[in-house]
Amino acid sequence: MILQRLALGLKTQDWNAVVIEGLVLVVGVFVGLQVNSWNDARQDRLSERHYLERIYDELAADILDIEQGIQAAESRAEMGRLLIAALDNDDLVSADPRAFFRAIEQAAYTYSPAISDFTFQELKYDGKIGIISDDEIRWALTRYYKLIENFGQWSYRREHFQNTYGDRKLGILTPDQSAKLEPYDADAEFTREEALEALERMKARPGFIEQIYRASNHSQAVSNYADWRDAARYICSMNPGLAFMRSSASNASSRVNSASAS
């Protein structure tokens, strides 16, 4: 309709009508573009919130699993220290044969937290990482997942150490003793005599003793996991507008604390 009036104005040389209709046309196009732009921006913000909700849910699960990784690493280190101390003090073995046997079996076990990065990887591969409008959140997320990626490059060394430890402990425990520990039976009973005999077999294995000195030091793993946890917590504290973020991370930490207390 506007184009028809504009054409008529040109034909009749009604320049006032031409100007008016031209302005109406320009304004209409401008408003239409602005509405489309506003709708696109609104859709982007809705999508951003959706992706952030998924990311923060994943981070809350990460924090829980990282805390378990820290506890596991500290527990394994304590087992290694028990075995080292037992070399010079067999009273430790006699006092708690079950703890001694468990330490032999599990001191070198490693536990790598299961990190969920599905949403972040989806954003990267779809070229949508820019939909996260906050530069600081984008940087923090990139740093967090890079920390974990760098750690993963050394997984072959951890696997090699655990496999070597497993090979060198063969024969220290009898098949029946090993069967009670894999999977671990909390009610399994071991006698003092069994434990002292196993201690003597352990002392006759210099290669195994070398491994337990390494097993007693999980400080690097604990430090790495603590960095991951702190990075995840930092991200979860960055946008108070999303209330679920802090509550999710808090609930995860509460579940860890409850598990530790029990």
C-alpha positions as CSV (number, residue, x, y, z in Angstrom):
1,M,0.0,0.0,0.0
2,I,2.8,2.4,0.9
3,L,4.7,1.5,-2.3
4,Q,1.5,2.2,-4.3
5,R,1.1,5.7,-2.7
6,L,4.8,6.4,-3.2
7,A,4.5,5.4,-6.9
8,L,1.4,7.6,-7.3
9,G,3.2,10.5,-5.7
10,L,6.1,10.2,-8.1
11,K,3.8,9.9,-11.1
12,T,1.8,13.0,-10.1
13,Q,5.0,14.8,-8.9
14,D,3.4,15.2,-5.4
15,W,6.7,15.6,-3.7
16,N,5.2,16.1,-0.2
17,A,3.5,12.8,-0.5
18,V,6.6,11.2,-1.8
19,V,8.7,12.5,1.2
20,I,6.0,11.5,3.7
21,E,5.5,8.0,2.2
22,G,9.3,7.6,1.9
23,L,9.8,8.5,5.6
24,V,7.0,6.1,6.6
25,L,8.7,3.3,4.6
26,V,12.1,4.0,6.1
27,V,10.8,4.2,9.6
28,G,8.8,1.0,9.1
29,V,11.9,-0.9,7.9
30,F,13.9,0.5,10.8
31,V,11.4,-0.5,13.4
32,G,11.1,-4.0,11.8
33,L,14.8,-4.5,11.9
34,Q,14.9,-3.3,15.6
35,V,12.1,-5.7,16.5
36,N,14.0,-8.6,14.9
37,S,17.2,-7.5,16.6
38,W,15.4,-7.3,19.9
39,N,13.9,-10.8,19.4
40,D,17.3,-12.2,18.5
41,A,18.9,-10.7,21.5
42,R,16.1,-12.0,23.7
43,Q,16.5,-15.5,22.3
44,D,20.2,-15.3,22.8
45,R,19.8,-14.4,26.5
46,L,17.2,-17.2,26.9
47,S,19.7,-19.6,25.3
48,E,22.5,-18.3,27.4
49,R,20.6,-18.9,30.6
50,H,19.7,-22.4,29.4
51,Y,23.4,-23.3,28.7
52,L,24.5,-21.7,32.0
53,E,22.0,-23.7,34.0
54,R,23.3,-26.9,32.4
55,I,26.9,-25.8,33.0
56,Y,26.3,-25.0,36.7
57,D,24.5,-28.3,37.2
58,E,27.5,-30.1,35.8
59,L,29.9,-28.0,38.0
60,A,27.9,-28.9,41.1
61,A,28.4,-32.6,40.2
62,D,32.0,-31.9,39.5
63,I,32.6,-30.4,42.9
64,L,31.1,-33.4,44.6
65,D,33.3,-35.8,42.6
66,I,36.4,-33.7,43.0
67,E,35.9,-33.7,46.8
68,Q,35.7,-37.5,46.7
69,G,38.9,-37.5,44.6
70,I,40.7,-35.4,47.3
71,Q,39.5,-37.7,50.1
72,A,40.6,-40.8,48.1
73,A,44.1,-39.4,47.4
74,E,44.5,-38.5,51.1
75,S,43.3,-41.9,52.1
76,R,45.8,-43.7,49.8
77,A,48.6,-41.5,51.0
78,E,47.8,-42.5,54.6
79,M,47.9,-46.1,53.6
80,G,51.4,-45.6,52.0
81,R,52.6,-44.0,55.2
82,L,51.3,-46.9,57.2
83,L,53.2,-49.4,55.1
84,I,56.4,-47.4,55.4
85,A,56.0,-47.1,59.2
86,A,55.4,-50.8,59.5
87,L,58.8,-51.6,58.1
88,D,60.3,-50.4,61.4
89,N,57.4,-51.0,63.7
90,D,55.5,-54.3,63.4
91,D,53.3,-53.3,66.3
92,L,51.3,-51.2,63.8
93,V,50.7,-54.4,61.9
94,S,49.7,-56.4,64.9
95,A,47.4,-53.6,66.1
96,D,45.2,-53.6,63.0
97,P,45.9,-56.4,60.6
98,R,42.9,-55.4,58.4
99,A,44.2,-51.9,57.9
100,F,47.6,-53.3,57.0
101,F,46.2,-55.7,54.4
102,R,44.0,-53.1,52.9
103,A,47.0,-50.7,52.6
104,I,49.0,-53.3,50.7
105,E,46.0,-53.9,48.3
106,Q,45.0,-50.3,47.8
107,A,47.8,-47.8,48.6
108,A,48.6,-47.1,44.9
109,Y,45.0,-47.0,43.7
110,T,44.2,-43.7,41.9
111,Y,40.9,-42.0,41.5
112,S,40.4,-39.4,38.9
113,P,37.2,-37.3,39.3
114,A,34.7,-37.7,36.5
115,I,34.4,-34.2,35.1
116,S,31.3,-33.3,33.0
117,D,32.1,-30.9,30.2
118,F,29.3,-31.9,27.8
119,T,27.7,-28.4,27.6
120,F,31.0,-26.6,27.3
121,Q,32.1,-28.9,24.5
122,E,28.8,-28.5,22.7
123,L,29.1,-24.7,22.8
124,K,32.7,-25.0,21.4
125,Y,31.9,-27.4,18.6
126,D,28.7,-25.5,17.6
127,G,30.6,-22.2,17.6
128,K,28.3,-20.8,20.2
129,I,30.8,-20.0,23.0
130,G,30.2,-16.3,22.4
131,I,26.5,-16.7,23.5
132,I,27.9,-16.4,27.1
133,S,27.9,-12.7,27.3
134,D,30.1,-12.3,30.4
135,D,33.8,-12.3,29.4
136,E,34.9,-13.2,32.9
137,I,32.7,-16.3,33.0
138,R,33.9,-17.4,29.6
139,W,37.5,-17.0,30.6
140,A,36.9,-18.8,33.9
141,L,35.2,-21.7,32.2
142,T,38.0,-22.0,29.6
143,R,40.6,-22.0,32.4
144,Y,38.8,-24.6,34.4
145,Y,38.5,-27.1,31.6
146,K,42.1,-26.4,30.5
147,L,43.4,-27.3,34.0
148,I,41.6,-30.6,33.7
149,E,42.8,-31.2,30.1
150,N,46.4,-30.6,31.1
151,F,46.2,-33.0,34.0
152,G,44.8,-35.7,31.7
153,Q,47.9,-35.6,29.6
154,W,49.7,-37.4,32.4
155,S,47.1,-40.2,32.9
156,Y,49.4,-42.8,31.3
157,R,52.0,-42.2,34.1
158,R,49.4,-42.8,36.8
159,E,48.2,-45.9,35.0
160,H,51.8,-47.2,34.6
161,F,52.5,-46.6,38.3
162,Q,49.3,-48.4,39.4
163,N,50.1,-51.3,37.1
164,T,53.7,-51.6,38.3
165,Y,52.5,-51.5,41.9
166,G,50.0,-54.3,41.2
167,D,52.7,-56.4,39.6
168,R,55.2,-55.9,42.5
169,K,52.7,-56.7,45.3
170,L,51.9,-60.1,43.8
171,G,52.7,-62.9,46.3
172,I,52.7,-60.6,49.4
173,L,49.1,-61.6,50.0
174,T,47.8,-65.1,49.6
175,P,45.0,-65.7,47.1
176,D,42.5,-66.1,49.9
177,Q,43.6,-62.8,51.5
178,S,43.4,-61.0,48.2
179,A,39.9,-62.4,47.7
180,K,38.7,-60.8,50.9
181,L,40.0,-57.4,49.8
182,E,38.8,-57.2,46.2
183,P,36.1,-56.0,46.5
184,Y,36.9,-54.9,50.0
185,D,35.0,-56.7,52.7
186,A,34.8,-54.5,55.8
187,D,34.0,-57.5,58.0
188,A,36.9,-59.6,56.8
189,E,39.1,-60.9,59.6
190,F,42.9,-61.3,59.5
191,T,45.0,-62.7,62.2
192,R,48.1,-61.1,63.7
193,E,50.1,-64.0,62.5
194,E,48.9,-63.6,58.9
195,A,49.7,-59.9,59.0
196,L,53.3,-60.5,60.3
197,E,53.9,-63.1,57.7
198,A,52.8,-60.7,55.0
199,L,55.0,-58.0,56.5
200,E,58.0,-60.3,56.1
201,R,57.2,-61.0,52.5
202,M,56.8,-57.3,51.9
203,K,60.2,-56.6,53.4
204,A,61.7,-59.1,51.0
205,R,60.4,-57.1,48.0
206,P,62.7,-54.0,47.5
207,G,60.8,-53.2,44.3
208,F,57.6,-53.0,46.2
209,I,59.0,-50.9,49.0
210,E,60.2,-48.4,46.4
211,Q,56.6,-48.2,45.1
212,I,55.1,-47.6,48.5
213,Y,57.4,-44.6,49.1
214,R,55.9,-43.2,45.9
215,A,52.4,-44.2,46.9
216,S,52.7,-42.3,50.2
217,N,52.9,-39.0,48.3
218,H,49.7,-38.0,46.7
219,S,50.2,-34.3,47.4
220,Q,50.3,-33.3,43.7
221,A,47.0,-35.0,43.0
222,V,45.4,-33.4,46.1
223,S,46.8,-30.0,44.9
224,N,45.5,-30.4,41.4
225,Y,42.1,-31.5,42.6
226,A,41.9,-28.6,45.0
227,D,42.6,-26.2,42.1
228,W,39.8,-27.8,40.1
229,R,37.4,-27.5,43.0
230,D,38.3,-23.9,43.7
231,A,38.0,-23.0,40.1
232,A,34.5,-24.6,39.9
233,R,33.4,-22.9,43.1
234,Y,34.6,-19.5,41.7
235,I,32.5,-19.9,38.6
236,C,29.5,-20.9,40.7
237,S,29.9,-17.6,42.6
238,M,30.1,-15.3,39.7
239,N,26.5,-14.7,38.7
240,P,24.2,-14.1,41.8
241,G,21.3,-13.5,39.4
242,L,21.1,-17.3,38.9
243,A,20.3,-18.4,42.5
244,F,20.5,-22.0,41.6
245,M,24.2,-21.8,41.1
246,R,25.2,-21.2,44.7
247,S,22.5,-23.5,46.0
248,S,23.7,-26.3,43.7
249,A,27.3,-26.0,44.7
250,S,26.3,-25.7,48.4
251,N,24.2,-28.8,48.2
252,A,27.0,-30.7,46.6
253,S,29.4,-29.6,49.3
254,S,26.9,-30.5,52.0
255,R,26.5,-34.0,50.5
256,V,30.3,-34.5,50.7
257,N,30.5,-33.2,54.3
258,S,27.6,-35.6,55.3
259,A,29.3,-38.5,53.6
260,S,32.6,-37.7,55.4
261,A,30.9,-37.4,58.7
262,S,29.2,-40.8,58.3
